[in-house]
Amino acid sequence: MLQTAQRTLKSKRKKLAAPHERFLEAFHWMLLARTLEEKLVSLYRGGMITGGVYIGKGQEAVSVACGLFLQKGDIFAPLIRDQAGRSAFGEPLLDVTRTYLGSRLGPMRGRDGNIHRGHPRKNELAMISHLGAMISVTVGALMAKRFRGEKDFIGLSCIGEGGMQSGSFHEGMNIAAVEQVPLVVVATNNHYAYSTPNDREFACHDLVDRAIGYGFEGYSLDGTDLGACLDVIGGAVKRARAGRPPQLIVASVLRLSGHGEHDDASYVPEEIKRKPFARDCLKVAEQTIIDLNLADADTLAQWRKDAAAQVDEAIATAQKEPAPEGDREEWCAISTRELADSFE
Amino acid sequence: MSITYLEAIREAQAKLLRDDERVFIYGQDVGGTFGGAFKATKGLAKEFPGRVLNTPISEDAIVGTAIGAALQGMRPIVEMQFADFSSLALNQILNNAGTHYWRTNVPVPITVRLPSGGTKGSGPFHSQSMESIYAHYPGLIVMTPATVEDAYTMLIEAVAIDDPVIYCEHKYLYYHLKADKLPEKGLPTGRARIAREGRDLTVVSYSAMMQESLAAAEELAREGFEIEVVDLRTVKPLDTDIVFASVARTGRLLCVGEAFPWGGVTAEVIARVTSAGFHLLDAAPQRLNAKDTPIPYHPNLWSAHRPNAKNIAAKARALLRE
């Protein structure tokens, strides 16, 4: 029988579990994601982005650890708040800015927007809005690799505590365990499904307890602690690669934004913002860097400047690119052109 | 030798598994020694170990898994135990598979087999015809074979197509319909065919209703009417050319489908003919579908609920008098 290993959320780490280099690399991606998303928010507020902007503020430490341990050949299924993980996995900044700004040259070519993007050919699955749906898709991708006799691959699928309540999620988790695929599911409990708090989302004692019911191994995680994220998610990736049963991580954080930038999150009470899980993971990581003397204030300032320069360039490039046009679009939803239903 | 519609589906899958290592079959009870609720995969798990896999009762995850595998180069065939249960997989089929190529430029070559349509005593949840729902959404091909030969060649073609294919096989035809042998090659996908030639009235139909329409045409022939029967074969894409050509010859159109009447394939055919071929018509086009109620259990009610040779003939007679 599988045991559910619990980790305390209050674990104060005196020393880092992950090697310093990896910690700093992760911090760079977090900083880049935060910088990029802050810029996207200001573009949105300035009316320069149509649709919505959905950011991962407060979830960067969990997310970056999701992308960082994946290797060539692994499958990544990021979700709505996974900019840090996407960047660490290898998604170019231009993919993001082109998609948000509706460039015809982006991966979605104006046909889909914001976080609904991906590169299926590069093993970054393109999420749909219907939560939980991508778990089983990740399972299938892993089965295909096993059918072909590939070795040393895993899949990592991201979800939130909101998506964990969908039927699709339950079916996906169960089928993952039935198929015994090397899968890691990282669930970030950011305490709100849009405006709905945890007590109207689920009634179990702890979401990680579900792991044993699905046939997963489960671990809890303080998602505000980058060192812990690298340690716990890195460990899960290693175990999945080594042939252990599918792994479920449940990370605790507070969503430090609205659901999207159209949402002021005024429903979030002040007292929850003082909870330990409400800490800003980026600030916590920065403090660790200073405390351990991994970089000085000047270096940190330089990193921020570098991140801003990269973001500005990606935005400037996408802004210059052509937008799609209705009368030049190819209105065909299938690849087999001769089978298009052409009656108008 | 004689082969049934059901055996043709099994044979097509055996051939696909034999010829293409990317193919695997995924669905409830398809594997082991059982071979599916209707035995469409009988013996295949033994012949192709590890490639015909039983699944949990998780229609959403079954299709999601197939999508993931297809994105990584496989050619999965999903068997829904009954078409009715594919309602539980609508999200994966319509929103994931159906949108994927348009959104990402990467097609999803899955085939979803739907054992469709009514049989005696099957009731509201084991009798439905879902083709109109799938045809309504972009990004899917919807096949509705009406003959043993088409059941065979179209399933092979479905797996070869790079896009998601909804393959609606009719349960009523499983054992009723027989052929002498299986063909090497069928008509191209998307091409309708004239199943019976006639000059007085065109009946456009597909799947089991095409067989009922042929029987109705036989009955009317004894009364001196020559009915032309068009078998759509695929409802999406819809071969409007052959329908227009037939209506141009006969001037009268009756569309017959087993699905519920609101909207759907028969309404679509009539809309296209009236909007672009109004001048071809000598009388208002008509349609015949199942009734707008759930599908009844009792055989007396069931046979009155769906179109059949008798009421198709009656509807055609009325249209011929117009």
Interface residues (C-beta under 8 A of the other chain):
Chain A: I75 P107 M108 R109 R111 D112 H116 G118 H119 P120 R121 L125 A126 I128 S129 H130 A133 M134 I135 S136 V137 T138 V139 G140 A141 L142 M143 A144 K145 F147 R148 G167 S168 E171 G172 N174 I175 V178 E179 A333 I334 S335 T336 E338 L339 A340 D341 S342 F343
Chain B: F24 T55 P56 S58 E59 D60 A61 I62 V63 G64 T65 A66 I67 G68 A69 A70 L71 Q72 G73 M74 P76 N91 Q92 N95 N96 G98 T99 H100 Y101 W102 R103 T104 N105 V106 P107 P138 G139 L140 I141 I161 D162 D163 T189 G190 K236 P237 L238 T240 R272 A276
